[in-house]
């Protein structure tokens, strides 16, 4: 009878420790994934900002080319 209880208690303790290990491991993994996603979003924001500035510069360049062409024609 006592051997059965010792076995049962050992199984419960082993199961609880296993559960805690799995839980902590998953929690750490989720934190790492969230951090990586945050870093990726920052890179994406910088990329989008660069694209917006590039489009603005292209528009200004087109205007400058037209102004230069108009000035050459005026001379």
N, CA, C and O atoms as CSV, one atom per row, in Angstrom:
chain,resi,resn,atom,element,x,y,z
A,1,UNK,N,N,0.826,-1.192,0.000
A,1,UNK,CA,C,0.000,0.000,0.000
A,1,UNK,C,C,0.866,1.250,0.000
A,1,UNK,O,O,0.599,2.177,-0.764
A,2,UNK,N,N,1.876,1.297,0.820
A,2,UNK,CA,C,2.714,2.495,0.873
A,2,UNK,C,C,3.536,2.654,-0.398
A,2,UNK,O,O,3.833,3.776,-0.809
A,3,UNK,N,N,3.905,1.543,-1.023
A,3,UNK,CA,C,4.654,1.638,-2.276
A,3,UNK,C,C,3.779,2.248,-3.366
A,3,UNK,O,O,4.277,2.979,-4.222
A,4,UNK,N,N,2.522,1.962,-3.342
A,4,UNK,CA,C,1.591,2.530,-4.316
A,4,UNK,C,C,1.485,4.036,-4.132
A,4,UNK,O,O,1.466,4.788,-5.106
A,5,UNK,N,N,1.417,4.475,-2.872
A,5,UNK,CA,C,1.329,5.908,-2.611
A,5,UNK,C,C,2.625,6.612,-3.001
A,5,UNK,O,O,2.589,7.710,-3.555
A,6,UNK,N,N,3.742,6.003,-2.724
A,6,UNK,CA,C,5.038,6.596,-3.098
A,6,UNK,C,C,5.126,6.728,-4.609
A,6,UNK,O,O,5.580,7.753,-5.118
A,7,UNK,N,N,4.701,5.710,-5.322
A,7,UNK,CA,C,4.697,5.753,-6.789
A,7,UNK,C,C,3.767,6.831,-7.323
A,7,UNK,O,O,4.110,7.549,-8.262
A,8,UNK,N,N,2.585,6.941,-6.719
A,8,UNK,CA,C,1.608,7.938,-7.156
A,8,UNK,C,C,2.113,9.352,-6.883
A,8,UNK,O,O,1.984,10.239,-7.727
A,9,UNK,N,N,2.684,9.552,-5.710
A,9,UNK,CA,C,3.205,10.879,-5.372
A,9,UNK,C,C,4.378,11.236,-6.280
A,9,UNK,O,O,4.504,12.378,-6.721
A,10,UNK,N,N,5.225,10.267,-6.553
A,10,UNK,CA,C,6.356,10.507,-7.458
A,10,UNK,C,C,5.869,10.891,-8.852
A,10,UNK,O,O,6.424,11.787,-9.489
A,11,UNK,N,N,4.836,10.211,-9.313
A,11,UNK,CA,C,4.277,10.511,-10.633
A,11,UNK,C,C,3.676,11.913,-10.667
A,11,UNK,O,O,3.844,12.636,-11.649
A,12,UNK,N,N,2.982,12.298,-9.607
A,12,UNK,CA,C,2.373,13.636,-9.546
A,12,UNK,C,C,3.455,14.702,-9.522
A,12,UNK,O,O,3.346,15.703,-10.231
A,13,UNK,N,N,4.505,14.508,-8.717
A,13,UNK,CA,C,5.601,15.482,-8.644
A,13,UNK,C,C,6.305,15.583,-9.991
A,13,UNK,O,O,6.600,16.684,-10.455
A,14,UNK,N,N,6.577,14.440,-10.621
A,14,UNK,CA,C,7.233,14.453,-11.930
A,14,UNK,C,C,6.359,15.164,-12.966
A,14,UNK,O,O,6.862,15.940,-13.779
A,15,UNK,N,N,5.066,14.901,-12.936
A,15,UNK,CA,C,4.152,15.565,-13.869
A,15,UNK,C,C,4.097,17.065,-13.642
A,15,UNK,O,O,4.072,17.842,-14.596
A,16,UNK,N,N,4.078,17.476,-12.369
A,16,UNK,CA,C,4.026,18.909,-12.057
A,16,UNK,C,C,5.300,19.606,-12.511
A,16,UNK,O,O,5.242,20.697,-13.078
A,17,UNK,N,N,6.444,18.987,-12.269
A,17,UNK,CA,C,7.713,19.586,-12.707
A,17,UNK,C,C,7.804,19.651,-14.230
A,17,UNK,O,O,8.300,20.626,-14.795
A,18,UNK,N,N,7.325,18.612,-14.872
A,18,UNK,CA,C,7.304,18.604,-16.335
A,18,UNK,C,C,6.409,19.720,-16.872
A,18,UNK,O,O,6.778,20.426,-17.810
A,19,UNK,N,N,5.242,19.870,-16.273
A,19,UNK,CA,C,4.317,20.934,-16.689
A,19,UNK,C,C,4.941,22.306,-16.492
A,19,UNK,O,O,4.848,23.167,-17.367
A,20,UNK,N,N,5.577,22.513,-15.343
A,20,UNK,CA,C,6.204,23.809,-15.076
A,20,UNK,C,C,7.315,24.097,-16.075
A,20,UNK,O,O,7.441,25.223,-16.555
A,21,UNK,N,N,8.115,23.099,-16.390
A,21,UNK,CA,C,9.190,23.286,-17.365
A,21,UNK,C,C,8.654,23.643,-18.737
A,21,UNK,O,O,9.174,24.538,-19.404
A,22,UNK,N,N,7.623,22.948,-19.153
A,22,UNK,CA,C,7.010,23.214,-20.453
A,22,UNK,C,C,6.390,24.607,-20.479
A,22,UNK,O,O,6.542,25.343,-21.454
A,23,UNK,N,N,5.697,24.960,-19.415
A,23,UNK,CA,C,5.051,26.269,-19.339
A,23,UNK,C,C,6.085,27.396,-19.415
A,23,UNK,O,O,5.910,28.356,-20.166
A,24,UNK,N,N,7.158,27.274,-18.637
A,24,UNK,CA,C,8.178,28.323,-18.636
A,24,UNK,C,C,8.894,28.410,-19.978
A,24,UNK,O,O,9.223,29.501,-20.443
A,25,UNK,N,N,9.132,27.273,-20.590
A,25,UNK,CA,C,9.783,27.260,-21.893
A,25,UNK,C,C,8.908,27.938,-22.948
A,25,UNK,O,O,9.400,28.733,-23.749
A,26,UNK,N,N,7.619,27.623,-22.948
A,26,UNK,CA,C,6.700,28.237,-23.910
A,26,UNK,C,C,6.568,29.739,-23.681
A,26,UNK,O,O,6.491,30.519,-24.630
A,27,UNK,N,N,6.544,30.125,-22.431
A,27,UNK,CA,C,6.426,31.554,-22.103
A,27,UNK,C,C,7.642,32.321,-22.621
A,27,UNK,O,O,7.506,33.406,-23.185
A,28,UNK,N,N,8.820,31.752,-22.426
A,28,UNK,CA,C,10.040,32.394,-22.920
A,28,UNK,C,C,10.034,32.451,-24.449
A,28,UNK,O,O,10.439,33.454,-25.038
A,29,UNK,N,N,9.580,31.385,-25.080
A,29,UNK,CA,C,9.502,31.361,-26.539
A,29,UNK,C,C,8.549,32.421,-27.071
A,29,UNK,O,O,8.841,33.076,-28.072
A,30,UNK,N,N,7.422,32.590,-26.414
A,30,UNK,CA,C,6.454,33.604,-26.841
A,30,UNK,C,C,7.027,35.008,-26.681
A,30,UNK,O,O,6.798,35.875,-27.524
A,31,UNK,N,N,7.767,35.231,-25.607
A,31,UNK,CA,C,8.386,36.543,-25.405
A,31,UNK,C,C,9.407,36.814,-26.503
A,31,UNK,O,O,9.503,37.939,-26.995
A,32,UNK,N,N,10.160,35.808,-26.885
A,32,UNK,CA,C,11.151,35.975,-27.949
A,32,UNK,C,C,10.472,36.264,-29.286
A,32,UNK,O,O,10.932,37.120,-30.041
A,33,UNK,N,N,9.402,35.569,-29.576
A,33,UNK,CA,C,8.667,35.802,-30.823
A,33,UNK,C,C,8.098,37.218,-30.846
A,33,UNK,O,O,8.167,37.896,-31.871
A,34,UNK,N,N,7.540,37.667,-29.731
A,34,UNK,CA,C,6.985,39.031,-29.664
A,34,UNK,C,C,8.085,40.062,-29.887
A,34,UNK,O,O,7.869,41.058,-30.578
A,35,UNK,N,N,9.256,39.833,-29.312
A,35,UNK,CA,C,10.383,40.751,-29.492
A,35,UNK,C,C,10.815,40.795,-30.958
A,35,UNK,O,O,11.057,41.868,-31.510
A,36,UNK,N,N,10.908,39.641,-31.571
A,36,UNK,CA,C,11.322,39.593,-32.985
A,36,UNK,C,C,10.306,40.272,-33.886
A,36,UNK,O,O,10.679,40.962,-34.835
A,37,UNK,N,N,9.032,40.085,-33.599
A,37,UNK,CA,C,7.994,40.748,-34.396
A,37,UNK,C,C,8.104,42.263,-34.237
A,37,UNK,O,O,7.972,43.006,-35.209
A,38,UNK,N,N,8.344,42.710,-33.021
A,38,UNK,CA,C,8.498,44.149,-32.776
A,38,UNK,C,C,9.677,44.714,-33.563
A,38,UNK,O,O,9.575,45.790,-34.152
A,39,UNK,N,N,10.787,43.996,-33.573
A,39,UNK,CA,C,11.953,44.448,-34.320
A,39,UNK,C,C,11.667,44.469,-35.823
A,39,UNK,O,O,12.101,45.380,-36.527
A,40,UNK,N,N,10.949,43.480,-36.303
A,40,UNK,CA,C,10.593,43.422,-37.713
A,40,UNK,C,C,9.662,44.575,-38.085
A,40,UNK,O,O,9.789,45.152,-39.165
A,41,UNK,N,N,8.737,44.910,-37.203
A,41,UNK,CA,C,7.837,46.035,-37.463
A,41,UNK,C,C,8.613,47.342,-37.532
A,41,UNK,O,O,8.290,48.207,-38.347
A,42,UNK,N,N,9.632,47.501,-36.691
A,42,UNK,CA,C,10.459,48.712,-36.742
A,42,UNK,C,C,11.194,48.795,-38.061
A,42,UNK,O,O,11.276,49.870,-38.655
A,43,UNK,N,N,11.733,47.677,-38.532
A,43,UNK,CA,C,12.410,47.666,-39.831
A,43,UNK,C,C,11.435,48.020,-40.945
A,43,UNK,O,O,11.775,48.772,-41.859
A,44,UNK,N,N,10.232,47.481,-40.868
A,44,UNK,CA,C,9.217,47.761,-41.876
A,44,UNK,C,C,8.844,49.242,-41.877
A,44,UNK,O,O,8.665,49.834,-42.941
A,45,UNK,N,N,8.727,49.843,-40.693
A,45,UNK,CA,C,8.422,51.270,-40.601
A,45,UNK,C,C,9.524,52.113,-41.233
A,45,UNK,O,O,9.241,53.079,-41.942
A,46,UNK,N,N,10.791,51.745,-40.976
A,46,UNK,CA,C,11.903,52.488,-41.580
A,46,UNK,C,C,11.882,52.341,-43.093
A,46,UNK,O,O,12.141,53.300,-43.820
A,47,UNK,N,N,11.575,51.139,-43.564
A,47,UNK,CA,C,11.504,50.899,-45.001
A,47,UNK,C,C,10.391,51.729,-45.636
A,47,UNK,O,O,10.588,52.346,-46.683
A,48,UNK,N,N,9.227,51.739,-44.999
A,48,UNK,CA,C,8.102,52.519,-45.528
A,48,UNK,C,C,8.432,54.004,-45.541
A,48,UNK,O,O,8.069,54.712,-46.480
A,49,UNK,N,N,9.113,54.478,-44.512
A,49,UNK,CA,C,9.505,55.879,-44.456
A,49,UNK,C,C,10.458,56.206,-45.605
A,49,UNK,O,O,10.344,57.258,-46.234
A,50,UNK,N,N,11.382,55.310,-45.870
A,50,UNK,CA,C,12.327,55.511,-46.969
A,50,UNK,C,C,11.597,55.571,-48.305
A,50,UNK,O,O,11.920,56.403,-49.153
A,51,UNK,N,N,10.616,54.694,-48.496
A,51,UNK,CA,C,9.847,54.713,-49.740
A,51,UNK,C,C,9.078,56.022,-49.894
A,51,UNK,O,O,9.047,56.597,-50.982
A,52,UNK,N,N,8.468,56.488,-48.831
A,52,UNK,CA,C,7.717,57.743,-48.902
A,52,UNK,C,C,8.637,58.903,-49.267
A,52,UNK,O,O,8.293,59.736,-50.106
A,53,UNK,N,N,9.806,58.952,-48.634
A,53,UNK,CA,C,10.749,60.041,-48.939
A,53,UNK,C,C,11.238,59.939,-50.378
A,53,UNK,O,O,11.416,60.956,-51.048
A,54,UNK,N,N,11.455,58.716,-50.856
A,54,UNK,CA,C,11.906,58.521,-52.231
A,54,UNK,C,C,10.858,59.019,-53.213
A,54,UNK,O,O,11.196,59.700,-54.180
A,55,UNK,N,N,9.590,58.690,-52.981
A,55,UNK,CA,C,8.527,59.151,-53.874
A,55,UNK,C,C,8.429,60.679,-53.874
A,55,UNK,O,O,8.212,61.291,-54.919
A,56,UNK,N,N,8.588,61.284,-52.705
A,56,UNK,CA,C,8.549,62.750,-52.630
A,56,UNK,C,C,9.713,63.351,-53.411
A,56,UNK,O,O,9.540,64.325,-54.144
A,57,UNK,N,N,10.904,62.765,-53.251
A,57,UNK,CA,C,12.071,63.282,-53.974
A,57,UNK,C,C,11.915,63.110,-55.477
A,57,UNK,O,O,12.318,63.985,-56.243
A,58,UNK,N,N,11.336,61.993,-55.911
A,58,UNK,CA,C,11.105,61.800,-57.339
A,58,UNK,C,C,10.162,62.866,-57.882
A,58,UNK,O,O,10.365,63.384,-58.981
A,59,UNK,N,N,9.130,63.190,-57.108
A,59,UNK,CA,C,8.206,64.242,-57.542
A,59,UNK,C,C,8.897,65.592,-57.634
A,59,UNK,O,O,8.689,66.339,-58.590
A,60,UNK,N,N,9.718,65.902,-56.640
A,60,UNK,CA,C,10.446,67.175,-56.668
A,60,UNK,C,C,11.445,67.199,-57.817
A,60,UNK,O,O,11.661,68.242,-58.434
A,61,UNK,N,N,12.049,66.060,-58.104
A,61,UNK,CA,C,13.013,65.993,-59.198
A,61,UNK,C,C,12.322,66.231,-60.537
A,61,UNK,O,O,12.852,66.922,-61.408
A,62,UNK,N,N,11.149,65.659,-60.688
A,62,UNK,CA,C,10.386,65.868,-61.928
A,62,UNK,C,C,10.046,67.350,-62.091
A,62,UNK,O,O,10.168,67.896,-63.188
A,63,UNK,N,N,9.624,67.998,-61.014
A,63,UNK,CA,C,9.328,69.433,-61.070
A,63,UNK,C,C,10.575,70.233,-61.422
A,63,UNK,O,O,10.509,71.170,-62.218
A,64,UNK,N,N,11.699,69.871,-60.838
A,64,UNK,CA,C,12.944,70.586,-61.123
A,64,UNK,C,C,13.348,70.408,-62.585
A,64,UNK,O,O,13.806,71.356,-63.222
A,65,UNK,N,N,13.182,69.210,-63.115
A,65,UNK,CA,C,13.500,68.975,-64.533
A,65,UNK,C,C,12.606,69.813,-65.436
A,65,UNK,O,O,13.072,70.357,-66.437
A,66,UNK,N,N,11.343,69.920,-65.096
A,66,UNK,CA,C,10.426,70.752,-65.894
A,66,UNK,C,C,10.834,72.229,-65.808
A,66,UNK,O,O,10.830,72.938,-66.814
A,67,UNK,N,N,11.183,72.681,-64.610
A,67,UNK,CA,C,11.615,74.073,-64.452
A,67,UNK,C,C,12.873,74.347,-65.265
A,67,UNK,O,O,12.984,75.398,-65.896
A,68,UNK,N,N,13.811,73.422,-65.257
A,68,UNK,CA,C,15.053,73.598,-66.039
A,68,UNK,C,C,14.730,73.628,-67.524
A,68,UNK,O,O,15.266,74.456,-68.261
A,69,UNK,N,N,13.866,72.739,-67.963
A,69,UNK,CA,C,13.483,72.723,-69.367
A,69,UNK,C,C,12.810,74.033,-69.755
A,69,UNK,O,O,13.086,74.576,-70.825
A,70,UNK,N,N,11.922,74.552,-68.892
A,70,UNK,CA,C,11.251,75.812,-69.169
A,70,UNK,C,C,12.250,76.968,-69.235
A,70,UNK,O,O,12.134,77.847,-70.089
A,71,UNK,N,N,13.232,76.963,-68.329
A,71,UNK,CA,C,14.243,78.028,-68.341
A,71,UNK,C,C,15.097,77.970,-69.599
A,71,UNK,O,O,15.446,79.010,-70.157
A,72,UNK,N,N,15.437,76.769,-70.051
A,72,UNK,CA,C,16.234,76.634,-71.276
A,72,UNK,C,C,15.450,77.126,-72.485
A,72,UNK,O,O,15.998,77.770,-73.379
A,73,UNK,N,N,14.169,76.814,-72.496
A,73,UNK,CA,C,13.334,77.263,-73.611
A,73,UNK,C,C,13.170,78.775,-73.605
A,73,UNK,O,O,13.051,79.386,-74.667
A,74,UNK,N,N,13.163,79.385,-72.430
A,74,UNK,CA,C,12.996,80.824,-72.314
A,74,UNK,C,C,14.234,81.564,-72.833
A,74,UNK,O,O,14.137,82.693,-73.313
A,75,UNK,N,N,15.392,80.915,-72.731
A,75,UNK,CA,C,16.624,81.566,-73.199
A,75,UNK,C,C,16.697,81.421,-74.670
A,75,UNK,O,O,17.650,81.891,-75.291
